[in-house]
């Protein structure tokens, strides 16, 4: 397992940016972890009992769960009871010294702590105050938001699955981590704008809105329906809504997952049939006559029978292992990709070589594998370091605020940290 060479902190893209991370669970921590990987000093503020995910879905007893460790690498952790008077004073000082404050509490929770946007601006006019919420203003504002709820209400579930089956969630965490990526983009834009305005601003991203942004092509197709059936879809019947269409791309180049030998749950290759690829495909599947057959030779001729086309390809692919199918298709520059299982991905040597699956040493649970940074900057390399233990950096961070060792001990005794 490769590891990038540690770059001096000053060489990182966000060196000198202090992020006060008041997030929990997944959507917020996914955003602040990306900021940490870009070089920001991310201080994760937790209640004295810690982020709830430290104890959720544990695979080992009495250590931080993978749920927590894989979302909180490269951060510093402090504990603080913000309900106490001294806790509020320390939070005020943390806000004063931060460039970015990020939270994903329920609507109004930070306001009820006594830290409205107006109050935060008074404390630090240059701060970027970023929030993730489930929904925008309106009838859904106070709905409880979870990953699949966001998928349900953002357009993903209605268009995922097979025509005769129920709405289906995707395994990609587009509601949580997808929203986190959107928030990072907004935070970076606000920091950039601060260079010209000298002031911070309020940043909000709603989970429903982020999922909708990722489903824009389905809203494209919803409008196309007004002018007739969607010919690029394999469905026979169309109503007033974009249908679920299985593994069809629904785009200009038809694609489908075709079964391979020996027929296991992930023995599939996804194949896209471009016009230039049709003739070599007909050779591979042993039906060369279809290359010039008027009923098959053009994309327009093939569109009404996409199901039959992929059935013919699958009759060939089902006799071969997926890696052999992949090799034969790639030899003719036919767009394709094997369905990689989670086991194959975590063991993939190329992903390890690209620092996308990295092994990280942890002080109590031992080493664990995690996803590395997908953001590759030539002048800001990333080394993934372990997630912090609960309150691991209390002494360090509070000393930066001028808290003495004696007061630190009293704060712990009095339940402030």
N, C-alpha and C positions, 0 to 999 in steps of 0.2 A: 504494500500500500504506500503510495507516494505521498510526500508532504512538501508543500511549497516552503521555500526558505523564508524565515521570518523577516519581514521588512521593518525598518525602524518606524515607529508610530508616526513620526513627522512626515514620512514619505507616503502616507495613506491619503486617499482622495478627500476624506472628511476629517483629517487631522485637525484638532483644535475645536471640533464641534462637540459640545456636551449635550447628551440626550437624557432627559429624565423620563424613564420608562415606567409608567404606572399601568402597564397592561397585564393581562392574564389570559390563560387558556391558549388559543392559537392565533386568532386574526392579528391582534396587536403584537404579540411576541414575534411573529413571523416578520413583521415590518421592522421592528427594532433590531432583530438579528441581522437583517440585511444592512441596516445602517452601521451596525458594529463591524460587519465584514468590510464595509467601505471605509472604515477607519475611525468612526465616531466613538467617543467615550460614552458608552451606554451604561447608565446606572439604573439597575432594576430595583424599584422600590416595592417591597412586599410587606404585607401585614406580618406581625410577629409569627403567625402560624404558617406563613408562606403561601405562594401560588398554589391553588388547589391541585394543579396538574402534577406537582411533585409527588403526590401519593396516588394518582389515578393510573389505572392500567399497568400496575407494577408487574414486572417479570421476576424481580428479585425483592426479597423482604427488606424493609427498613433502609432503602436507598432511593434516591431520586429516580423517578420513572423515565423511560425513554421518551415518553410524551413531553416531559419537561426538558430533558437534556437536549433533545433534537431541535428545540425551538429557542433555546436561550444560551447558545454558545457565544463566547467572546464578550460577555457582559460582566459587570460587577454587581453584586447583590448587597442591598442594605435592607434592614427591617425598620418599620416605623408605624406606630399607632397614631394615625392622623386624627383620631377622635380626642386626643389629649391636647391640652393647651400648649405644652412644650412641643408636641408633635406638629401642631399647626405652625409654630414658629420655625421649626426646622424645615418643614415643607416650604414655607415662604422663602427661606434662605436658599433652598435647592432650586426653586423657581427663579430666584434672582440670578443665580449663577449658571443657568442652563440656556442653551440656544433653542432647544426643542423640547416640548413636553408632549408625551403621547399617552392616551388613555382609551380604553374600550369598555368602560363601565356602562351600565344602563343609563338611559336618558335622564339628565339632571343630577346624577350622583355626585359629580365633582362640585356642582353648584351648591348642593346641600352640605358639602364639607366647608363651605364658606369661600370657595375659590371660583367665582364666576369669571367669565372672560374679561369683564370690566376690571375686576380685582386683579386678575393675572396681568393685565396690561399695565395697571398701576405699579405692580411689583417689578415688572420687566417689560418695557415697551418693545424690546427687540425679539421677544420670544415667539417662536412658531408653535402654536397650540393645536395639536393634531388629534382628531378623534375618529374612531370607528364606531358606527352605530349600525343597527340592523336595517333601518329604513329612514327615508327622508321625512320631512314634515308632512303630515296628513293622517289618514285614518289608520295607518299601520305603525305610526311612530312608537307606540308603547308595546307593540308585539314583542315577545321574547324571540330573539334571533339565534338560530343555530345554523351550522353548515348546511344541512339538507333543507331547512326552512328557506334559506336564501336561494338555494337551487330551485326550490319549488316555486318561489315567487319572482324569480328573475328570468324565467324562460327556459331554464335548462331541462328540468324534469319533463315538461310537456313535450319536448322534442327529442328525448333520449329513450331508447328502447325499441322494441319491435312493434309493428302496427297493431297486432292483436293482443299485445301485452300491456301491463300497467305502466304508468309513468315511472321512470327509473332514475335513480341518482347516479352520478358519475363518481368514480373512486378518486378523481382529482379533487383536491380541496379548494374548489374555485370560490366558494363562499367565504372561507376563512383566509387561507394563504393567498388566494387570488385577490381578496380585498387588501391584504397587507401589501402586496406589490403595488397596487394602485395608490395606497397611502404614501409609500416611499416616493413615488413619482411626484405627488403633490407637495410633500415636505421639501424635496430637493428644489422644486420650482419656487417655493416660498423662501427658502434660504437664498436662492439666486436673486429673487426680486428684492430681498432685504439689502443687497449691495447698493441698489439704486435709491431705495426709499428710506433706508435707515430704520425701518420698523418691521416688527413681526406681523403675523396675521393668523386668523383662524382658519383651520383646514379641517374639512369633514369629508369622509367617504362612507357611504352606506353599503352594506353587504349586498342588498338587493340590487343597487345600482351597478356595483362592480360585476355581478353575475350577468346583468342585462348587457353591459358593455361587451362581455365575452360572448354573448348570444346574438350579436347584431345581425349576423347573416340570416338568422331565423326570422328576424323582423323584416329583413330584405325580402325573404320568400313570402312572408305574410302579405306584403304589398303586391308581390308578383302574382299571387293567387287571384287577384281581381281581374287578371287578364287571361286566366285559364289555368289548366293543370300544370304542375311543375314537372316537366318532361325529364329532368335530370334525376328525379326520384324514382325508385322502383315500384312505388305504390300504384295500384290500379285505380283506386277511387280517391277523390279529393272533395272535402267539404269546405267549410269556411275557415278552417285553421290549418296551419302547417302540421302535417302528420308526423308521427314517429316513423322513422325509415331505417331502423336497424343500423347496419354499418355503412350505409351509403353516405358519400360525402355531401351529396346534394349540390356540388359545384359543377364547374364546367368540365372536369375530367372525372368520369365515374370510377369509383373504387369500391372494394368489398374485401372482407376477410375470408380467404378460402382455406378449407381444411387441408391438413397435411398428415402424413403418416407419423406415428402409429395411431393418431386419433385422440391424443390426450387433450385436457382442457385448454392448453395453450399451444397446441400444435396447429397454428394458423400463420399464414402470411397475408399481410394486407397488400393488395395489388391495385394499382391505378392504370387504367387503360387509356393511354393517349393515342391520338390518330397515328403517330409514327410508330407506336409500339404494337399495333394490331397485327401486322404481317409477321413479325418475329414470334408473337404469342401463338399465332396459328401454327407455325412450324413446331414450336415446343410442345403443343398439346396434340400434335399429330393430325391436325385438320387444315393443311395448307390451302386447300381449295376455298376456304372461307375468306382468304385474303382478297380475292377478286370477285367473290360472289356478291352481286348487287344487293342482296338482302342483308349482307354483313359488312361490306367493304368500307362504308362511311360511318362517321359518328352518328349522323342523322338516322341511318338505317338501323343502327344498333340500339339507339335510345329506347324504342318501344319494347325491347326484349333484353334489358339489362340482366334480369334474373336468369334467363337462359344462357346469356353470355358467360356469366360467372359460374354457372353450373358446368359448362363445358370446361372452363379452366380448372374447376375443382375436381372434375373427373380425372384430370392429369395430376394435379398437385397432391391429391389424397393418396397417391401411390408412392410418394417420396417424402423423406424427412424435410422439415421446414428449412434447415440450413442448406440442403441441396437445392430446394426450390428457389431459395434466395439467391444462391450462386448462379443458377441458370438464368433467372430473370435479370440479375444485375449484369450478366455478361452481354445482354442486349440493351442495357441502359433503360430498362423498364422500371419505373418508380415502384418501390415495394419496401416492405419492412416486416420482420418477424414480430409476432406478438411475444414480447419478453415478459416472463413471469417475474414476480418480485424476487424470487430466489435467483433467477438468472441476472437480474439487474444488480443485486447486491454483491454478486460474485463476478460481475463483468470487469475484465481487466482494462478495457479501454476507458470505462467510466472512472476507474481508480486512477489511471494514468492522467486523466484530465481533471483530477481532484474534484470529481463530482460524487464519488462515494469515498469518504475518508474515514480513517480510524482515529479515534480520539481517546486519550487516556483520561480517566476520571478517578478522583482520589478515593472514592468509596465503592463504586460499582465495578471498577476495572474498566477496560477499554470498551468502547461501543462504536458502531458504525453510524454515520449520519450522512445526510446530503450536504455536499459542499456548495460553495457559492457559484451560481450560474452566471454571475456578473464578472466578466473577465476584463480587467483594465491593465494595460501593459505597465503603467507606472504605479499601480496600486495593488500588488499581489495580496492574496488572502491566505493566511494560515488559520485554519479552524482550531480554536482552543476550547477547552472544556467549559461547560456551563458552571456557574458559580454555586457553591453550597449556600444554604440559607443564611443570610447575614454575614457571609464570608468577608465582606469588605466594609463592615460597619466602622471599625477603628480607622481605616484608611480614609474613607469618604468623610466621616464626621470630623476627623482632624482637619481636613481641607476647609471645613466650615468654622473652624476655631473651637471645636468642642474638646475640652481637656480629657485626659485619661480618667480623672476622678469623676467628672460629670458623666462620661460614657458609662462608667460602672453604675452610677446612680440611675441613669436612664434605663439600663437593663433591669435593675432591681425594681424600679417603679413601673415596669411594663410599657415604657415609651418605645423601646426598641426590642 
